Amino acid sequence: MDIALEIWDTFIGDPMYATLLPASLPSSVSFPGFTNAANSTLSFFGASQPFIYEPATKLIYLEPSKYAYMSAWPRNNIYRQFLSFFLIVWIFGFIVYFISATLSYIFIWDKTTVKHPKFLKNQISMEISQTMGSMPIMSLLTAPFLVAEVRGYAKLYDGFSEEPFPYYSILQFPLFIAFTDLCIYWIHRGLHHPLIYKTLHKPHHKWIMPSPYASHAFHPLDGWSQSVPYHVFPFIFPLQKFAYVLLFGFINLWTVLIHDGEYVANSPVVNGAACHTMHHLYFNYNYGQFTTLWDRLGGSYRQPNEELFRRETKMGEKEWKRQTKEMETILKDVEGEDDRKYLAEEETKKEL
């Protein structure tokens, strides 16, 4: 993520930190908790050194402006890097979420879903509200991984000449998908354990018939835990820098796509929107993120109903009643009688 950080610093970070923390502070102003610690030796991350510009990649050269040398926190300051990554993940995560979810809502999502008996009153506004509350916390928890990466502890590389062996720059993509799919399957399945589910994962399962805006509507620890494999990967396996940025964007887009309710294909391999809808409806199936492999091996795969792939039956009352009856039976075992009463009350409010 050093490429993203360099772009941020060039256009936003340098002038911002030069203004907020100028290199020469008045004698009446001091930041003992920051300026002293900023130059301290850190056993894990290493000591801060005077800033000397080195491009994050050979493919892009961004000449630093005068502001790059005017802050008490130079670009390589660990506290500045942490704060910058927190803001980058939060701000740009929100932008990607809102644009992609809105485009999906306008052009893909079936609006008749709002008539489904399990679609809550004001659900979309609640999904957005939950996302807005969770994103800052998830960004805060993600920032340490990114700081460690830019400080040299990950196996990120730049050009093809640095790849570990020929064609690895191509193989890294299926390797990334395979590794993260395996890890997320077990993390997601673990989140359904009775001791964890009600506290962490249940907030996401409020959205039994999700809209694209439910894609990031998690309890912050739930959303963060399912993102950890993405950030652990470059500490275990080599990963090209631009590929990392590309995959980071793809992951956010994929999360929206599997909540868009458009069942374009009943693939036996890809864990698409249809498979994920089965998970939201019936809870204990289809935990995978990208493929159905681990669900099949783990005995948790459920093939999507054929009715979901025909327009005349997908949103039909008969299919809805069948979904609701089975879902409520499973819900009683998963969440208990109190939750069934809660959902019944929500449905009554919707009717009113």
Salt bridges, closest charged atoms under 4 A:
ASP2 OD2 - LYS241 NZ 2.86
ASP9 OD1 - ARG80 NH2 3.00
ASP14 OD2 - ARG75 NH2 2.53
ASP14 OD1 - ARG80 NH2 2.65
ASP110 OD2 - ARG311 NH1 2.10
GLU162 OE2 - LYS58 NZ 3.94
ASP222 OD2 - HIS201 ND1 2.64
GLU307 OE1 - ARG322 NH2 3.70
GLU312 OE2 - ARG310 NE 3.93
GLU317 OE2 - LYS321 NZ 3.19
GLU319 OE1 - ARG322 NH2 3.06
GLU326 OE2 - ARG302 NH1 2.65
GLU328 OE2 - LYS118 NZ 2.78
GLU337 OE1 - ARG340 NH1 3.87
ASP339 OD2 - LYS198 NZ 3.91
ASP339 OD1 - LYS202 NZ 2.08
GLU346 OE2 - LYS349 NZ 3.74
GLU347 OE2 - LYS118 NZ 2.43
